[in-house]
Amino acid sequence: MRETAGKIIDRLKEDGSLFPKNPDKAFFMIGVLEVIIGGKSKFFASSSGYKNRELHQNWLKPGHLERVTYHKGKWEVTHPEIPNQANGWKTILGYEALIPPDVHKEIRPCAAIRLLRQVALSNTGHQPNTGRRPNTGRQPNTGHLPITGLKMAEMVFVGKDIDVANPELQRVARNWHGKMSGSSWTAHSCDGCMKSIPYLICSRATNEFIHPNERPKR
């Protein structure tokens, strides 16, 4: 997956039309994801933020994937909208994601968030789920299709004129591997992603959570 991200980065570097005003001062994240939903593989790529927020123009375009050789031709560039409310999120299995309002406020349109959001939107099939939590009296769930594999990688696009020693850049970017400007680095997740992603990948439906007062007595 890292090689796939790297080939996208290489193509982005050559795209002079992407940054008509400041072509060497770009700074954003890209992400690639492979997932198997109900036995079928899907391949998604996304970028963080916006090239133009008012026009909702995104950095990554389908043409930037033309050098990708891994499952060539099967990739989809996707930038799904982020829910406005905390109760608008779904897990990758299609269940309601119980994201607290304070965590929701920290979520940004990052590549990882967009990719996991797309997985949730793509998991629209259903299959019977006969599992139920013991001693709860709850009815079995009707689950969405199972996910039997998921791989994701993120890299940072850094224009060659970006001052990588800038303290503000270091604060935003945390600690990356790599030191040269004009290169692409594997990056850590931002604080909002680290807080919200566990909710998005949770494998349990909301009615399987047991309130402490409902726990069976021993």
NUBA-170939 format. One record per residue (C-alpha): residue number from 0; residue in one letter; x, z, y. Coordinates in pm, whole numbers, plus 50000, padded with zeros to 5 digits. Each point is the difference from the previous one (the first is absolute). Example, Ala and Ser with C-alpha at 12.3 -4.5 7.8 and 13.67 -1.06 7.14 Angstrom:
BEGIN
+-----+---------+-------+-------+-------+
: num : residuo :    c1 :    c3 :    c2 :
+-----+---------+-------+-------+-------+
:   0 :       A : 51230 : 50780 : 49550 :
:   1 :       S : 50137 : 49934 : 50344 :
+-----+---------+-------+-------+-------+
// end
This chain:
BEGIN
+-----+---------+-------+-------+-------+
: num : residuo :    c1 :    c3 :    c2 :
+-----+---------+-------+-------+-------+
:   0 :       M : 50000 : 50000 : 50000 :
:   1 :       R : 50289 : 50073 : 50234 :
:   2 :       E : 50135 : 49648 : 49940 :
:   3 :       T : 49658 : 49858 : 50088 :
:   4 :       A : 49991 : 50201 : 50323 :
:   5 :       G : 50352 : 49883 : 50080 :
:   6 :       K : 49905 : 49633 : 49967 :
:   7 :       I : 49710 : 50054 : 50237 :
:   8 :       I : 50234 : 50168 : 50248 :
:   9 :       D : 50242 : 49705 : 49980 :
:  10 :       R : 49719 : 49761 : 50085 :
:  11 :       L : 49881 : 50221 : 50287 :
:  12 :       K : 50347 : 49989 : 50156 :
:  13 :       E : 49979 : 49622 : 50026 :
:  14 :       D : 49658 : 49995 : 50165 :
:  15 :       G : 50075 : 49954 : 50370 :
:  16 :       S : 49631 : 49950 : 50078 :
:  17 :       L : 49925 : 50351 : 49879 :
:  18 :       F : 50161 : 50159 : 50304 :
:  19 :       P : 49976 : 49751 : 50289 :
:  20 :       K : 50086 : 50254 : 50272 :
:  21 :       N : 50250 : 50232 : 49833 :
:  22 :       P : 50095 : 49834 : 49671 :
:  23 :       D : 50277 : 50246 : 49920 :
:  24 :       K : 49827 : 50322 : 50099 :
:  25 :       A : 49743 : 50022 : 49721 :
:  26 :       F : 49961 : 50316 : 49795 :
:  27 :       F : 49732 : 50041 : 49732 :
:  28 :       M : 49944 : 50074 : 49630 :
:  29 :       I : 49901 : 49762 : 49724 :
:  30 :       G : 49868 : 50099 : 49658 :
:  31 :       V : 49940 : 49827 : 49666 :
:  32 :       L : 49781 : 50126 : 49718 :
:  33 :       E : 49925 : 49892 : 49644 :
:  34 :       V : 49701 : 50161 : 49828 :
:  35 :       I : 49816 : 49950 : 49670 :
:  36 :       I : 49626 : 50063 : 50044 :
:  37 :       G : 49789 : 49972 : 49688 :
:  38 :       G : 50273 : 49805 : 49826 :
:  39 :       K : 50043 : 49746 : 50283 :
:  40 :       S : 50309 : 49992 : 50220 :
:  41 :       K : 49976 : 49970 : 50377 :
:  42 :       F : 50280 : 49956 : 50253 :
:  43 :       F : 49970 : 50109 : 50364 :
:  44 :       A : 50233 : 49994 : 50301 :
:  45 :       S : 49941 : 50160 : 50339 :
:  46 :       S : 50169 : 50104 : 50325 :
:  47 :       S : 49963 : 50304 : 50221 :
:  48 :       G : 49859 : 50011 : 50350 :
:  49 :       Y : 49904 : 49690 : 50198 :
:  50 :       K : 50178 : 49713 : 50165 :
:  51 :       N : 49718 : 50014 : 50256 :
:  52 :       R : 49774 : 50305 : 49967 :
:  53 :       E : 49727 : 49871 : 50231 :
:  54 :       L : 49967 : 49678 : 49803 :
:  55 :       H : 50063 : 50174 : 49664 :
:  56 :       Q : 50283 : 49758 : 49928 :
:  57 :       N : 50221 : 50116 : 49715 :
:  58 :       W : 50370 : 49931 : 49945 :
:  59 :       L : 49991 : 49870 : 49645 :
:  60 :       K : 49854 : 49656 : 49922 :
:  61 :       P : 49957 : 49811 : 49670 :
:  62 :       G : 50286 : 49767 : 50088 :
:  63 :       H : 50243 : 50291 : 49998 :
:  64 :       L : 49952 : 50028 : 49622 :
:  65 :       E : 50115 : 49646 : 49922 :
:  66 :       R : 50337 : 50118 : 49862 :
:  67 :       V : 49848 : 50257 : 49764 :
:  68 :       T : 50072 : 49893 : 49640 :
:  69 :       Y : 49852 : 50302 : 49820 :
:  70 :       H : 49652 : 49881 : 49890 :
:  71 :       K : 50027 : 49723 : 50256 :
:  72 :       G : 49672 : 49883 : 50148 :
:  73 :       K : 49805 : 50308 : 49892 :
:  74 :       W : 50068 : 50215 : 50307 :
:  75 :       E : 49742 : 50080 : 50266 :
:  76 :       V : 50084 : 50111 : 50354 :
:  77 :       T : 49754 : 50272 : 50092 :
:  78 :       H : 49937 : 50222 : 50303 :
:  79 :       P : 49672 : 50186 : 49934 :
:  80 :       E : 49847 : 50203 : 50279 :
:  81 :       I : 50054 : 50376 : 49999 :
:  82 :       P : 49679 : 50208 : 49980 :
:  83 :       N : 49893 : 50157 : 50328 :
:  84 :       Q : 49875 : 50319 : 49836 :
:  85 :       A : 50160 : 50232 : 49748 :
:  86 :       N : 49709 : 49950 : 49759 :
:  87 :       G : 50053 : 49622 : 49994 :
:  88 :       W : 50297 : 50006 : 49764 :
:  89 :       K : 50000 : 49913 : 49630 :
:  90 :       T : 50261 : 50074 : 49735 :
:  91 :       I : 50168 : 49716 : 49812 :
:  92 :       L : 49747 : 50067 : 49722 :
:  93 :       G : 49710 : 49951 : 50238 :
:  94 :       Y : 49898 : 50364 : 50033 :
:  95 :       E : 49944 : 50177 : 50331 :
:  96 :       A : 50331 : 50124 : 50138 :
:  97 :       L : 49966 : 50353 : 50133 :
:  98 :       I : 50238 : 49958 : 50293 :
:  99 :       P : 49973 : 50289 : 50248 :
: 100 :       P : 49920 : 49898 : 50361 :
: 101 :       D : 50332 : 50133 : 50129 :
: 102 :       V : 50191 : 49784 : 49749 :
: 103 :       H : 49782 : 49699 : 50081 :
: 104 :       K : 50103 : 50026 : 50367 :
: 105 :       E : 50365 : 49955 : 49902 :
: 106 :       I : 49946 : 49682 : 49797 :
: 107 :       R : 50138 : 49682 : 50154 :
: 108 :       P : 49969 : 49637 : 49884 :
: 109 :       C : 50318 : 50028 : 49796 :
: 110 :       A : 50086 : 49749 : 49727 :
: 111 :       A : 49959 : 50256 : 49721 :
: 112 :       I : 49660 : 50114 : 50127 :
: 113 :       R : 49879 : 49642 : 50032 :
: 114 :       L : 50118 : 49914 : 49649 :
: 115 :       L : 49829 : 50299 : 49838 :
: 116 :       R : 49689 : 49929 : 50205 :
: 117 :       Q : 49998 : 49646 : 49862 :
: 118 :       V : 50030 : 50131 : 49643 :
: 119 :       A : 49693 : 50219 : 50059 :
: 120 :       L : 49806 : 49705 : 50144 :
: 121 :       S : 50104 : 49783 : 49704 :
: 122 :       N : 49888 : 50249 : 49735 :
: 123 :       T : 49633 : 49904 : 50004 :
: 124 :       G : 49929 : 49976 : 49626 :
: 125 :       H : 49850 : 50283 : 49800 :
: 126 :       Q : 50028 : 50137 : 49652 :
: 127 :       P : 49843 : 50304 : 49830 :
: 128 :       N : 50200 : 50318 : 50038 :
: 129 :       T : 49889 : 50255 : 49743 :
: 130 :       G : 50241 : 50269 : 50105 :
: 131 :       R : 49861 : 50315 : 50158 :
: 132 :       R : 50160 : 50324 : 50102 :
: 133 :       P : 49927 : 50271 : 49741 :
: 134 :       N : 49739 : 50268 : 50073 :
: 135 :       T : 49889 : 49840 : 50326 :
: 136 :       G : 49666 : 49861 : 49887 :
: 137 :       R : 50069 : 49688 : 50203 :
: 138 :       Q : 49899 : 49653 : 49882 :
: 139 :       P : 50270 : 49749 : 49901 :
: 140 :       N : 50129 : 49771 : 50274 :
: 141 :       T : 49971 : 49625 : 50016 :
: 142 :       G : 50360 : 49915 : 50071 :
: 143 :       H : 50156 : 49696 : 50162 :
: 144 :       L : 50241 : 49788 : 49803 :
: 145 :       P : 50316 : 50180 : 49883 :
: 146 :       I : 50335 : 49941 : 50161 :
: 147 :       T : 50268 : 49974 : 49733 :
: 148 :       G : 50294 : 49913 : 50224 :
: 149 :       L : 50093 : 50015 : 50365 :
: 150 :       K : 50333 : 49928 : 50169 :
: 151 :       M : 50066 : 49998 : 50372 :
: 152 :       A : 50303 : 49960 : 50225 :
: 153 :       E : 50046 : 50014 : 50377 :
: 154 :       M : 50278 : 49874 : 50223 :
: 155 :       V : 50059 : 50003 : 50373 :
: 156 :       F : 50050 : 49688 : 50205 :
: 157 :       V : 50252 : 50070 : 50275 :
: 158 :       G : 50083 : 49737 : 50262 :
: 159 :       K : 50369 : 49949 : 50066 :
: 160 :       D : 49975 : 50134 : 50358 :
: 161 :       I : 49843 : 50329 : 49895 :
: 162 :       D : 50222 : 50294 : 50092 :
: 163 :       V : 50015 : 50183 : 49669 :
: 164 :       A : 50182 : 50292 : 50164 :
: 165 :       N : 49712 : 50066 : 50239 :
: 166 :       P : 49882 : 50362 : 49944 :
: 167 :       E : 49635 : 49903 : 50044 :
: 168 :       L : 50033 : 49728 : 49737 :
: 169 :       Q : 50162 : 50247 : 49764 :
: 170 :       R : 49718 : 50247 : 50061 :
: 171 :       V : 49733 : 49743 : 49921 :
: 172 :       A : 50183 : 49837 : 49712 :
: 173 :       R : 50121 : 50321 : 49832 :
: 174 :       N : 50299 : 49937 : 49771 :
: 175 :       W : 50056 : 49648 : 49870 :
: 176 :       H : 50251 : 49858 : 49758 :
: 177 :       G : 50225 : 49748 : 50173 :
: 178 :       K : 50182 : 50007 : 50331 :
: 179 :       M : 50028 : 49645 : 50136 :
: 180 :       S : 49762 : 49851 : 50254 :
: 181 :       G : 49836 : 49679 : 49890 :
: 182 :       S : 49966 : 50138 : 49649 :
: 183 :       S : 49699 : 50122 : 49807 :
: 184 :       W : 49989 : 50354 : 49870 :
: 185 :       T : 49801 : 50185 : 49742 :
: 186 :       A : 49803 : 50259 : 50197 :
: 187 :       H : 49838 : 50336 : 49947 :
: 188 :       S : 49628 : 50038 : 50061 :
: 189 :       C : 49880 : 50129 : 50336 :
: 190 :       D : 49835 : 50341 : 50030 :
: 191 :       G : 49648 : 49856 : 50006 :
: 192 :       C : 50061 : 49805 : 49679 :
: 193 :       M : 50153 : 50297 : 49822 :
: 194 :       K : 49695 : 50210 : 50081 :
: 195 :       S : 49733 : 49741 : 49921 :
: 196 :       I : 50132 : 49798 : 49704 :
: 197 :       P : 49944 : 50282 : 49745 :
: 198 :       Y : 49629 : 49985 : 50083 :
: 199 :       L : 49991 : 49620 : 49961 :
: 200 :       I : 50161 : 49999 : 49655 :
: 201 :       C : 49802 : 50294 : 49860 :
: 202 :       S : 49853 : 49907 : 49660 :
: 203 :       R : 49703 : 50239 : 50005 :
: 204 :       A : 49648 : 49942 : 50128 :
: 205 :       T : 49863 : 50246 : 50255 :
: 206 :       N : 49749 : 50148 : 49755 :
: 207 :       E : 50282 : 50095 : 49764 :
: 208 :       F : 50147 : 50250 : 50245 :
: 209 :       I : 49896 : 50355 : 49923 :
: 210 :       H : 49937 : 50250 : 50276 :
: 211 :       P : 50176 : 50333 : 49935 :
: 212 :       N : 49660 : 50172 : 49970 :
: 213 :       E : 49900 : 49758 : 49724 :
: 214 :       R : 50296 : 50060 : 49774 :
: 215 :       P : 49898 : 50127 : 49654 :
: 216 :       K : 50063 : 50368 : 49935 :
: 217 :       R : 50250 : 50090 : 49734 :
+-----+---------+-------+-------+-------+
// end
